[in-house]
Amino acid sequence: MPEPASPVPEVATTCPYCGVGCGVLVKASPDGQTADVRGDPLHPSNKGRLCSKGSALGETIDREERLLVPLVRGVETSWEEAISLVADGFSRTITAHGPDSVAFYVSGQFLTEDYYVANKLMKGFIGSANIDTNSRLCMASSVVGHKRAFGADTVPGCYEDLELADLVVMVGSNFAWCHPVLHQRLLEAQCKRGTRIVVIDPRQTATTQAADLHLPIRPGADVHLFNALFRHLAQTSARDAAFVASHTNGLEAALTAAGDMPLSQVADVTGITEGDLRTFFSWVETTSRTLTVYSQGVNQSSSGSDKVSAIINTHLVTGRIGKPGMGPFSITGQPNAMGGREVGGLANQLVAHMDFAPVDVDRVRRFWKAPAIAVRPGLKAVDLFDAVADGRIKAIWIMATNPVVSLPDADKVRAALEACPLVVVSEVVATSDTAKLADILLPATTWGEKSGTVTNSERRISRQRSFLPAPGEARHDWQALCEVGRLLGHDGFDFQSPAQVFAEYAELSAFENADRRDFDIGAHANLNEEAYEKLQPFQWPIPKAGKRAGKGDLISHRFFADGQFYTPDGKARFIPTPARKPGSAVSPDYPFIMNTGRVRDHWHTMTRTGKTARLSTHMAEPFVEIHPEDALCQDLDVAGLARVASLKGEAILRVLVTNRVRKGEVFVPIHWTDRYSSQARVDALVAPIADPHSGQPEFKFTPVKLTRFVADWYGFGVFAAEPAMELLAALDYWALARAPGGWRLELAGSGNMSEAVSALIPDTDAVSLQMTQDGMARALFDDERLMATIKISSQGPVIADRAWLAGQLKASHGPDSRFAILAGRPPSGKATGRIVCSCMGIGMHAIQAAIAAGAANEQNIGKATSAGTNCGSCKPELRTILESMRADAVRVGKVTAE
């Protein structure tokens, strides 16, 4: 008898999404196309929790859409030929035009080992600092704020501060959706310890629902608010005079720059009532353990660096830094944005928290043995692609990112790459918007196939471990970079494993350090392969044995406890932050402020999350969220379509009418690309206005106008096979998303609706039903299996139970159920409604039924339906549904009584 198959081992690795850095345990299926994924209960960052995206990771590892062989101008070739062409192209360009004529654009999706080799090759041996990262778009302003105040890009706190603080101030972060695992830790502290939560955000979000105080700040007014708080704290007993005198410089200059605006004027400028301002100021004044958590709403601004500095000033004047439960805390957006900052992935850094000071350049030159090392900063992302556009950069290598979607003025970026003489792209999929523009397209490995390290928001370095073989001809990014380095004739690129890269990087961090630099992981400088494979999560600094770290503490995980900083005199610096207006302004032609951001279940440009039907159930379509009064004034229908336009571009988006945004403001998500929608690359609307210090673009303030998108008909369909792109291109509007067993499609257009239906589902063998003069439906079956169905309406958006209909591709269908499919509604009692809990697949109808049966809170709803029992990020929505049904019941009761 054959021996039983060996059990598939469970591999401890790290989630590839946000900067929380959750540990996950993965067991791949024998064919490597799916995996069981659960949170690692021993990982200190998440303690076993996972969000909806992390929970669905096992559904994203199949090889569909994978790039498996190198392509040169669309033609398959060998890896050796492709990489030789890359090296030759860069060599000829450098010889003819100098090292600054080439560039790398890399990613927070990189592992640290990839980052290190890319940075070493470009800055150390090509001799240019023209390497920047998409982390420029999310965290560069925090880097500036930290360095100006502390002398180094040091995040002083850690996650446990969320549980030790008595007051947590959330600024510019929809924490509940963007970092749900940390949000659940904060909510537990609120429940158990009474931690107060203040949320500063223009919108009502899932995060504001749990807030003790929501401050709906006017977009762009953050510096005004924190300057006013800073002045207040400096004038009260909250001021730590001893700390300020002994450990800081520049207080008076910063107070002078903050001005002396009366509270009534602060209220006018910020849009926050005087009463709420007094409450906020009082809470901060009287709460020693105050933690300020901030993210993209602060950073993504033309004054982002000053917003960060204004926040830090409030902590310096009170001495609330370096101690448990207090301090400024920057939460990063990407899994390895922190690792990129450490390794020098930004164009204005050198490496290992060293910059371009002559002493640093000399130190790194000697360590790398790199005589041609770059001696000055390179071009930041927006400027870098401007240089591509005007021909200064003639060869660019883009790795693990999608700038044609994610950069501001994205249409200009696309045009720049179309005109660039040499565009090399290392990618996982062949379908990304940027991959389509590559002259040379290199297949890269992805999560599950590659091995290395990442650093999360609390400076914790964790291992990503491979549990799948590299498919086809895919190679690790560090390997491709080493090959090019060797072909260019450079020494120092003979790494045979990521462990060797990491060991060199750790050695460099300790080289001539002696606690002069915050980043020091020298304890791992001699790590061998076995030790690297077993490496457990750790927070830096972790210097060689016997050395001190953390400016006073022995191997501390919290910086600045003794008031010593990395400035020349060891004192923190107050930074003057005079308030400035956003880089653009609304006008009669463009009267709305557009804010961009994320939705709960998708990530970046959906090259991963777009592969799983589960993560498209909550929000399957790009949208613009607008206040009801504004929608009425602009003649926009609920669930209709709108054309959103700026001076730079336009998009066509579904209209979502809510009271969560204020009049004059709209919100749009960033995720949709030309892969999944007809015209929803919203960063094409954003002007390339950037912070003068950080180079971070202003994604949170774009003046736009909205007009009704007029369609003769609207449609919704589900398909077992993906509709051909040429058929979709003929439509005026479409949005595509995965469904169980296939695809779901929203569409709209002009002209004859029958022709559109027939193009997508030919008449042959189809079951058709002409419903009324105002619409029609068609379905195609193979025996009892539904292959495709589409429903069309000329009276506005199609009314259908989309979640139920999208789930019918895997079901068997007799004659009776076929009529239900054509009608777009399930038989009585089987309705799903909009999916609320993606983790458990629970729809609106089940939740409403549970509430009607007596479920009085989110916990009871969870017991009845399982909704909200995994990651918890849907709990705010459960609460909203519950409150809405209670309000409806009260209204009905009043009407009955009357």
CORDA-V736193 format. One record per backbone hydrogen bond with DSSP energy under -1.0 kcal/mol. NH is the residue of the N-H (numbers start at 0). CO is the residue of the C=O. Records with the same first field share a line. If there is no record, write none. Layout:
NH = CO + CO
This chain:
10 = 25
12 = 23
14 = 21
23 = 12
24 = 37
25 = 10
26 = 35
28 = 33
31 = 28
35 = 26
37 = 24
39 = 22
42 = 39
46 = 42
47 = 39
48 = 45
54 = 50
55 = 51
56 = 53
58 = 55
59 = 56
65 = 62
66 = 427
70 = 440
71 = 74
72 = 438
74 = 71
76 = 69
81 = 77
82 = 78
83 = 79
84 = 80
85 = 81
86 = 82
87 = 83
88 = 84
89 = 85
90 = 86
91 = 87
92 = 88
93 = 89
94 = 90
95 = 91
96 = 92
97 = 93
100 = 97
101 = 98
102 = 394
103 = 129
104 = 396
105 = 131
109 = 106
111 = 452
114 = 110
115 = 111
116 = 112
117 = 113
118 = 114
119 = 115
120 = 116
121 = 117
122 = 118
123 = 119
125 = 120
126 = 121
127 = 121
130 = 128
131 = 103
133 = 105
135 = 132
136 = 133
137 = 134
138 = 134
142 = 138
143 = 139
144 = 140
145 = 141
146 = 142
147 = 143
148 = 144
149 = 145
150 = 146
153 = 151
160 = 157
161 = 158
162 = 159
164 = 160
165 = 288
166 = 288
167 = 195
168 = 290
169 = 197
170 = 292
171 = 199
174 = 172
176 = 173
177 = 173
178 = 174
182 = 178
183 = 179
184 = 180
185 = 181
186 = 182
187 = 183
188 = 184
189 = 185
190 = 186
191 = 187
192 = 188
194 = 188
195 = 165
197 = 167
198 = 212
199 = 169
200 = 214
203 = 659
208 = 204
209 = 206
210 = 207
211 = 196
212 = 196
214 = 198
216 = 214
217 = 269
220 = 217
224 = 220
225 = 221
226 = 222
227 = 223
228 = 224
229 = 225
230 = 226
231 = 227
232 = 228
233 = 229
235 = 232
238 = 235
239 = 316
240 = 238
243 = 239
244 = 240
245 = 241
246 = 242
247 = 243
248 = 571
253 = 249
254 = 250
255 = 251
256 = 252
257 = 253
265 = 261
266 = 262
267 = 263
268 = 264
269 = 265
270 = 266
276 = 272
277 = 273
278 = 274
279 = 275
280 = 276
281 = 277
282 = 278
283 = 279
284 = 280
285 = 281
289 = 287
290 = 166
291 = 326
292 = 168
293 = 328
294 = 170
296 = 171
297 = 294
298 = 294
299 = 295
300 = 298
303 = 300
306 = 302
307 = 303
308 = 304
309 = 305
310 = 306
311 = 307
312 = 308
313 = 309
315 = 311
316 = 312
319 = 314
320 = 318
325 = 322
326 = 289
328 = 291
330 = 293
334 = 16
335 = 107
339 = 335
340 = 336
341 = 337
342 = 338
343 = 339
344 = 339
348 = 345
349 = 353
350 = 353
353 = 350
360 = 356
361 = 357
362 = 358
363 = 359
364 = 360
365 = 361
366 = 362
367 = 363
368 = 364
369 = 364
372 = 369
373 = 122
377 = 346
383 = 379
384 = 380
385 = 381
386 = 382
387 = 383
388 = 384
389 = 385
391 = 386
392 = 386
393 = 100
394 = 100
395 = 421
396 = 102
397 = 423
398 = 104
399 = 425
404 = 401
405 = 401
406 = 402
408 = 682 + 685
411 = 408
412 = 408
413 = 409
414 = 410
415 = 411
416 = 412
417 = 413
418 = 414
419 = 415
421 = 393
423 = 395
424 = 439
425 = 397
426 = 441
429 = 64
435 = 431
436 = 433
437 = 434
438 = 422
439 = 422
440 = 70
441 = 424
443 = 426
444 = 474
448 = 445
449 = 445
451 = 463
453 = 461
455 = 459
456 = 18
458 = 455
460 = 537
461 = 453
463 = 451
466 = 447
467 = 447
472 = 67
473 = 470
474 = 442
479 = 475
480 = 476
481 = 477
482 = 478
483 = 479
484 = 480
485 = 481
486 = 482
487 = 483
488 = 485
489 = 484
500 = 496
501 = 497
502 = 498
503 = 499
504 = 500
505 = 501
506 = 502
507 = 503
508 = 504
509 = 505
512 = 509
515 = 512
522 = 541
523 = 520
524 = 521
526 = 523
531 = 527
532 = 528
533 = 529
534 = 531
537 = 460
539 = 458
541 = 519
546 = 543
548 = 552
558 = 155
562 = 559
564 = 569
565 = 149
569 = 566
571 = 246
572 = 148
573 = 248
586 = 589
591 = 703
592 = 663
593 = 701
594 = 665
596 = 667
605 = 602
609 = 605
610 = 607
611 = 608
615 = 612
623 = 653
624 = 666
625 = 655
630 = 626
631 = 627
632 = 628
633 = 629
634 = 631
635 = 630
638 = 654
639 = 636
641 = 652
642 = 706
643 = 650
644 = 704
645 = 648
650 = 643
651 = 678
652 = 641
653 = 621
654 = 639
655 = 623
657 = 625
664 = 661
665 = 592
666 = 624
667 = 594
669 = 596
676 = 672
677 = 733
681 = 679
683 = 680
684 = 681
688 = 686
690 = 695
694 = 690
697 = 688
698 = 696
699 = 299
701 = 593
703 = 591
704 = 644
706 = 642
708 = 640
711 = 748
712 = 748
713 = 792
714 = 746
715 = 790
716 = 744
717 = 788
718 = 742
719 = 786
727 = 723
728 = 724
730 = 727
732 = 747
734 = 745
735 = 675
736 = 743
738 = 741
741 = 738
742 = 718
743 = 736
744 = 716
745 = 734
746 = 714
747 = 732
748 = 712
755 = 751
756 = 752
757 = 753
758 = 754
759 = 755
760 = 756
765 = 762
766 = 778
768 = 776
771 = 774
774 = 771
775 = 791
776 = 768
777 = 789
778 = 766
779 = 787
781 = 784
784 = 781
786 = 779
787 = 779
788 = 717
789 = 777
790 = 715
791 = 775
792 = 713
793 = 773
800 = 823
801 = 799
804 = 800
805 = 801
807 = 804
812 = 783
817 = 813
819 = 815
820 = 816
821 = 817
822 = 818
823 = 819
824 = 819
829 = 826
835 = 841
836 = 841
840 = 836
841 = 836
843 = 833
844 = 831
846 = 842
847 = 843
848 = 844
849 = 845
850 = 846
851 = 847
852 = 848
853 = 850
854 = 849
860 = 856
861 = 857
862 = 858
863 = 859
864 = 860
865 = 861
868 = 865
874 = 871
877 = 873
878 = 874
879 = 875
880 = 876
881 = 877
882 = 878
883 = 879
884 = 880
885 = 881
886 = 882
887 = 883
888 = 884
889 = 885
890 = 886
891 = 887
892 = 888
893 = 889
894 = 890
895 = 891
896 = 892
897 = 893
